[in-house]
Amino acid sequence: MKRTALFTMLVVGGSIAFLAGCDGSTVPTEPGLADQSVEVIDGIRFKKTDGPLVMTIMDEPMDDYMCEAMDFSGLANGEIVTAMTLFGDQVGVLITDFGPPFEGSPGTGDAVIYNTDLSGGNDPDLEAAGQSVTPTLGNVLIHQEDGNGAPVSDVYPNPDDADTWMNLLFTFPMGDYMVQGFKALDQEGPQGEYIALKIDIATDGSQVGITDVTVDNDSRVELVNVEPDAMFQETLEFYFAGSGAIDDIMVCKYVEERGDEGCTPGYWKQDQHFGSWPVNPYAYTFGEAFAEACGAADYYARSPEDTSMDICDMLLLDALSLRGGGVNALSRHAAAGWLNATSSVNYMWSVSEVEAAFMAGNKDVLEDANESYCPLGRDEGEWEPVQLPS
């Protein structure tokens, strides 16, 4: 899960100002926000105060929602995007049409990753915009034409945002979601260029956000807020009138009656707690707990970093003791998450959601839940060691 930095913003006379974030970084504000309140993910809200436009943090948790930002990290420059993972679910990505005068026609372009951190690309405006914020934006998503019949090798991996009207559609599994906003790059509003955000039939396809057509954000980033947060059930559609790119689409998903308990890997690996295990700690393997992940074609990518043994062949108990970060941290928190979900702990995630988070590499989601209040205490148990086949 990507977490939005907590910060205080100051706008004086409509110009951009930078104030220190909680992590010591500086965060740029955007022009055109003087009449808006800002709302960010993870339950942190902002409100206006009297005097200069100072946005101060309000600690107001959003109960029953989990939030993530679609930031396109981990993908390669020039990569065509047809699907991505959010909340452990697959989200479809599709160019739906060119817009007028071709409204309703099949898409003839692609949704493509543009890495703004690289220099010397085909679109210096996007690079300038992406590198103007702290930290830099890195990957953003653009709509690119198919090269008008040119060979793919001539078009990729050197992307360029198409200077044409086009719709970009994200399709989520059916559920209850809210969208809070997005970032738009290189929007030349006075020239009639804009990006609009529409949502599905939950609001009859209503437009809920649009870049500022009165401000020239050429080679810059604009924060487009959705005020108030807009509810949708399945689809987000971005309408591009001209070129540009999007990033950090802030989406929250409604989760019902989630638990607030969780025990750490350190708790579960201690033998004085084995009585709380729902399975025999001396015999139950990681592969048995995560059968779908270990049965997938790419499960080998989950092998621990500091051992030659495949994670799926290890005992669940051994996975809890893996040290370090990366795949090791993911594996030990997945093991603890599975035990929390199958025990008497009132855990946030179901077994299938724990496995989905593991397959998606969402270690932070599992770690946050595992480090909640642990209701279990000492319980010796009566498990007998088992000699596993070699």
BELQUIDA-V335200 format. One record per pair of residues at least 24 apart in sequence whose C-alpha atoms are under 8 Angstrom apart, sorted by the first residue. I is the first residue (numbers start at 1). GAP is how many residues later the second one is. If there is no record, write none. Layout:
BEGIN
<<I | GAP> <I | GAP>>
END
This chain:
BEGIN
<<1 | 66> <1 | 67> <1 | 68> <1 | 361> <1 | 363> <1 | 364> <2 | 66> <2 | 67> <2 | 69> <3 | 38> <3 | 39> <3 | 65> <3 | 66> <4 | 36> <4 | 37> <4 | 38> <6 | 38> <6 | 51> <7 | 49> <7 | 50> <8 | 46> <8 | 47> <8 | 48> <8 | 49> <9 | 44> <9 | 45> <9 | 46> <9 | 47> <10 | 42> <10 | 43> <10 | 44> <10 | 45> <11 | 41> <11 | 42> <11 | 43> <12 | 40> <12 | 41> <25 | 109> <25 | 110> <26 | 108> <27 | 106> <27 | 107> <27 | 108> <28 | 105> <28 | 106> <30 | 191> <30 | 192> <30 | 193> <31 | 184> <31 | 191> <32 | 180> <32 | 183> <37 | 190> <38 | 187> <39 | 141> <39 | 186> <40 | 140> <40 | 210> <41 | 26> <41 | 27> <41 | 28> <41 | 139> <41 | 209> <41 | 210> <41 | 211> <42 | 24> <42 | 25> <42 | 26> <64 | 190> <64 | 191> <64 | 192> <64 | 193> <64 | 194> <65 | 187> <65 | 188> <65 | 189> <65 | 190> <66 | 186> <66 | 187> <66 | 188> <66 | 189> <67 | 183> <67 | 184> <67 | 185> <67 | 186> <68 | 182> <68 | 183> <68 | 184> <69 | 179> <69 | 180> <69 | 181> <69 | 182> <70 | 177> <70 | 178> <70 | 179> <70 | 180> <70 | 181> <71 | 68> <71 | 69> <71 | 176> <71 | 177> <71 | 178> <72 | 41> <72 | 67> <72 | 68> <72 | 69> <72 | 175> <73 | 65> <73 | 66> <75 | 38> <75 | 64> <76 | 37> <76 | 39> <77 | 35> <77 | 36> <77 | 37> <77 | 38> <77 | 62> <77 | 80> <77 | 81> <77 | 82> <78 | 34> <78 | 35> <78 | 36> <78 | 78> <78 | 79> <78 | 80> <78 | 81> <79 | 33> <79 | 34> <79 | 77> <79 | 78> <80 | 30> <80 | 31> <80 | 32> <80 | 33> <81 | 29> <81 | 30> <81 | 31> <81 | 32> <82 | 29> <85 | 275> <87 | 166> <87 | 270> <88 | 265> <88 | 268> <88 | 269> <88 | 272> <88 | 274> <89 | 83> <89 | 84> <89 | 267> <90 | 82> <90 | 83> <91 | 79> <91 | 80> <91 | 81> <91 | 82> <92 | 77> <92 | 78> <92 | 79> <92 | 80> <93 | 75> <93 | 76> <93 | 77> <93 | 78> <94 | 74> <94 | 75> <94 | 76> <95 | 48> <95 | 71> <95 | 72> <95 | 73> <95 | 74> <96 | 70> <96 | 71> <96 | 72> <96 | 73> <97 | 69> <97 | 70> <98 | 66> <98 | 67> <98 | 68> <98 | 69> <99 | 66> <99 | 67> <99 | 68> <100 | 65> <108 | 37> <108 | 38> <109 | 34> <109 | 35> <109 | 36> <109 | 37> <110 | 33> <110 | 34> <110 | 35> <110 | 36> <111 | 30> <111 | 31> <111 | 32> <111 | 33> <111 | 57> <112 | 29> <112 | 30> <112 | 31> <112 | 32> <112 | 47> <113 | 26> <113 | 27> <113 | 28> <113 | 29> <113 | 46> <114 | 25> <114 | 26> <114 | 27> <114 | 28> <114 | 45> <114 | 46> <115 | 24> <115 | 25> <116 | 24> <121 | 37> <121 | 38> <122 | 36> <122 | 37> <122 | 38> <123 | 36> <123 | 37> <123 | 38> <125 | 61> <125 | 93> <125 | 94> <125 | 95> <126 | 59> <126 | 60> <126 | 93> <126 | 94> <126 | 118> <126 | 119> <127 | 92> <128 | 91> <128 | 92> <129 | 56> <129 | 57> <129 | 90> <129 | 91> <129 | 92> <130 | 55> <130 | 90> <130 | 91> <132 | 88> <132 | 89> <133 | 88> <137 | 110> <139 | 108> <140 | 105> <140 | 106> <140 | 107> <141 | 104> <141 | 105> <141 | 106> <142 | 102> <142 | 103> <142 | 104> <143 | 25> <143 | 100> <143 | 101> <143 | 102> <161 | 82> <161 | 83> <161 | 84> <162 | 80> <162 | 81> <162 | 82> <163 | 79> <163 | 80> <163 | 81> <164 | 76> <164 | 77> <164 | 78> <164 | 79> <165 | 74> <165 | 75> <165 | 76> <165 | 77> <165 | 78> <166 | 73> <166 | 74> <166 | 75> <166 | 76> <167 | 70> <167 | 71> <167 | 72> <167 | 73> <168 | 69> <168 | 70> <168 | 71> <168 | 72> <169 | 66> <169 | 67> <169 | 68> <169 | 69> <170 | 65> <170 | 66> <170 | 67> <171 | 63> <171 | 64> <171 | 65> <172 | 61> <172 | 62> <172 | 63> <173 | 61> <174 | 59> <174 | 60> <175 | 58> <175 | 59> <175 | 78> <175 | 79> <176 | 55> <176 | 56> <176 | 57> <176 | 58> <176 | 77> <176 | 78> <177 | 54> <177 | 55> <177 | 56> <177 | 57> <177 | 74> <177 | 75> <177 | 76> <177 | 77> <178 | 51> <178 | 52> <178 | 53> <178 | 54> <178 | 73> <178 | 74> <178 | 75> <179 | 47> <179 | 50> <179 | 51> <179 | 52> <179 | 53> <179 | 70> <179 | 71> <179 | 72> <179 | 73> <180 | 45> <180 | 46> <180 | 47> <180 | 48> <180 | 49> <180 | 50> <180 | 69> <180 | 70> <180 | 71> <180 | 72> <181 | 28> <181 | 42> <181 | 43> <181 | 44> <181 | 45> <181 | 68> <181 | 69> <181 | 70> <182 | 41> <182 | 42> <182 | 43> <182 | 64> <182 | 65> <182 | 66> <182 | 67> <182 | 68> <183 | 38> <183 | 39> <183 | 40> <183 | 41> <183 | 63> <183 | 64> <183 | 65> <183 | 66> <184 | 27> <184 | 37> <184 | 38> <184 | 39> <184 | 40> <184 | 60> <184 | 61> <184 | 62> <184 | 63> <185 | 32> <185 | 33> <185 | 34> <185 | 35> <185 | 36> <185 | 37> <185 | 59> <185 | 60> <185 | 61> <186 | 31> <186 | 32> <186 | 33> <186 | 34> <186 | 35> <186 | 57> <186 | 58> <186 | 59> <187 | 24> <187 | 29> <187 | 30> <187 | 31> <187 | 32> <187 | 33> <187 | 34> <187 | 35> <187 | 56> <187 | 57> <188 | 25> <188 | 27> <188 | 28> <188 | 29> <188 | 30> <189 | 24> <189 | 25> <189 | 26> <189 | 27> <189 | 28> <190 | 24> <190 | 25> <190 | 26> <192 | 49> <193 | 47> <193 | 48> <193 | 49> <193 | 50> <194 | 46> <194 | 47> <194 | 48> <195 | 43> <195 | 44> <195 | 45> <195 | 46> <195 | 49> <196 | 42> <196 | 43> <196 | 44> <197 | 39> <197 | 40> <197 | 41> <197 | 42> <198 | 38> <198 | 39> <198 | 40> <198 | 41> <199 | 33> <199 | 36> <199 | 37> <199 | 38> <200 | 32> <200 | 33> <200 | 34> <200 | 35> <200 | 36> <200 | 37> <201 | 31> <201 | 32> <202 | 29> <202 | 30> <202 | 31> <203 | 28> <203 | 29> <258 | 89> <258 | 90> <258 | 91> <259 | 87> <259 | 88> <259 | 89> <259 | 90> <260 | 86> <260 | 87> <260 | 88> <260 | 109> <260 | 112> <260 | 113> <261 | 84> <261 | 85> <261 | 86> <261 | 87> <261 | 108> <261 | 109> <261 | 111> <261 | 112> <261 | 113> <261 | 114> <262 | 75> <262 | 78> <262 | 83> <262 | 84> <262 | 85> <262 | 86> <262 | 107> <262 | 108> <262 | 109> <262 | 110> <262 | 111> <262 | 112> <262 | 113> <263 | 73> <263 | 77> <263 | 82> <263 | 107> <263 | 108> <263 | 109> <263 | 110> <263 | 111> <263 | 112> <263 | 113> <264 | 69> <264 | 72> <264 | 106> <264 | 107> <264 | 110> <265 | 55> <265 | 56> <265 | 67> <265 | 68> <265 | 70> <265 | 71> <265 | 105> <266 | 54> <266 | 55> <268 | 49> <268 | 52> <268 | 68> <268 | 71> <269 | 48> <269 | 51> <269 | 52> <271 | 109> <272 | 106> <272 | 107> <272 | 108> <272 | 109> <273 | 104> <273 | 105> <273 | 106> <273 | 107> <273 | 108> <274 | 105> <274 | 106> <274 | 107> <274 | 109> <275 | 104> <275 | 105> <275 | 106> <275 | 107> <275 | 108> <276 | 67> <276 | 100> <276 | 103> <276 | 105> <277 | 62> <277 | 66> <278 | 61> <278 | 64> <278 | 65> <280 | 103> <280 | 104> <281 | 34> <281 | 35> <281 | 36> <281 | 102> <282 | 33> <282 | 35> <282 | 101> <282 | 102> <282 | 103> <282 | 104> <283 | 32> <283 | 102> <283 | 103> <283 | 104> <283 | 105> <284 | 31> <284 | 32> <284 | 33> <285 | 27> <285 | 28> <285 | 29> <285 | 30> <285 | 31> <285 | 32> <286 | 25> <286 | 26> <286 | 27> <286 | 28> <286 | 29> <286 | 30> <286 | 33> <286 | 49> <287 | 24> <287 | 25> <287 | 26> <287 | 27> <288 | 24> <289 | 27> <289 | 49> <290 | 65> <292 | 63> <293 | 62> <293 | 65> <293 | 66> <302 | 25> <302 | 29> <303 | 24> <304 | 24> <304 | 27> <329 | 34> <330 | 28> <330 | 31> <330 | 32> <330 | 33> <331 | 27> <333 | 30> <333 | 33> <333 | 34> <333 | 37> <334 | 24> <334 | 29> <334 | 32> <336 | 34> <337 | 29> <337 | 32> <337 | 33> <340 | 30> <345 | 29> <345 | 30> <345 | 31>>
END
